[in-house]
Amino acid sequence: MKLREALEEFLRVDRAEQTRRTYETFLTRFVDAIGPERPLDLIRPQDIDVFVREMKQRKVKYAEHSRRPTVNAPLSSTTIYKNVKMIKTFFKWCVDNHLLEESPAGYLVNRRPVRPLGQGKAATEKEVIALLEAARFKPRDFAILQLLVTSGCRAGEAAGLKIRDLDLVGCHALVDGKGDVRRRIYFTEDAAIALAAWLEIRPDTDHDYVFTSIRKEHPALTAWAISSILRRLARVAGLKRELGAHSLRHRVGLIFARKRISPRLTQHYLGHTNIKTTLEYYQDIDDDDIKLAGKLLEPRPEEDWREETKQNPAAKLLKPRTGSG
């Protein structure tokens, strides 16, 4: 079997649409570079090594992106990690399906990048306030932002949200999550008010999706369209970096971590299948968090805690719990 034919078979596997597109986009470039007509069993580790080294030495990114402009910057370590992971996944699938006896990518060591403390993706409070200010006169955009900020849902989940699945009184909704898993999201009363205000002026359409385009036919927004709205709001707000739905999801995880919310609860709030995802990506900490945690170890009289709480209400979050519970 030729390499191109193996990729075609691999892409026929039933996956979430976004996952399939990601695999197709990158692995097509990989196969074109290796040689699409080469027999699959003649691919050598050296061929893959040359591709990976060139990827690490690349000086531009988004050069072949259909919607983003080319940027003169090297690929991030996270991008390289994900790309190598896709290569390894593809060849492992070939072995599992008896197209190869051994994976030529099996030798690749692919360690997940470790971010330095305090350098996570989470949007800051100042950034969120600036985004909300930039969207205050745009009911649709403001409703999208309020939903993302308080529910931590993904852009695709917001895009797929339907009116019949929205409970504004109970402040929750049903969405199709990652892997087409149906799950419940929760949001605040402020978000419910923003959503109600948008629904009051939402154009009449032949579909039930909450968020629509401003184009004449008013099609439902896509995940990409919602991400574009967030990038535009970031520019209007004068922010120094682009923010997406995942930056707002990371913010939810970080707030929960700092409020000492159980990681298990955070996992279910954000809809993670594996709690490792919650711990590795959504509970980023910095030196200040570590110092605050250390204060829990200080033996202190009860009256000192009461006095500090009067001066700094946040101090009550650090107060050690007493009792048998």
Sequence and secondary structure as in RCSB ss.txt:
>XXXX:A:sequence
MKLREALEEFLRVDRAEQTRRTYETFLTRFVDAIGPERPLDLIRPQDIDVFVREMKQRKVKYAEHSRRPTVNAPL
SSTTIYKNVKMIKTFFKWCVDNHLLEESPAGYLVNRRPVRPLGQGKAATEKEVIALLEAARFKPRDFAILQLLVT
SGCRAGEAAGLKIRDLDLVGCHALVDGKGDVRRRIYFTEDAAIALAAWLEIRPDTDHDYVFTSIRKEHPALTAWA
ISSILRRLARVAGLKRELGAHSLRHRVGLIFARKRISPRLTQHYLGHTNIKTTLEYYQDIDDDDIKLAGKLLEPR
PEEDWREETKQNPAAKLLKPRTGSG
>XXXX:A:secstr
 BHHHHHHHHHTS   HHHHHHHHHHHHHHHHHH TTSBGGG  HHHHHHHHHHHHH   BSTT SSS  BSS  
 HHHHHHHHHHHHHHHHHHHHTTS SS TTTT         TT SS   HHHHHHHHHHTTT HHHHHHHHHHHH
H   HHHHHT BGGGEETTTTEEEEE GGG EEEEE  HHHHHHHHHHHHH    SS BS B SSTT  B  HHH
HHHHHHHHHHHTT SS   HHHHHHHHHHHHHHTT  HHHHHHHHT SSHHHHHHHS    HHHHHHHHHTTS  
 HHHHHHHHHH GGGGGGS   S  
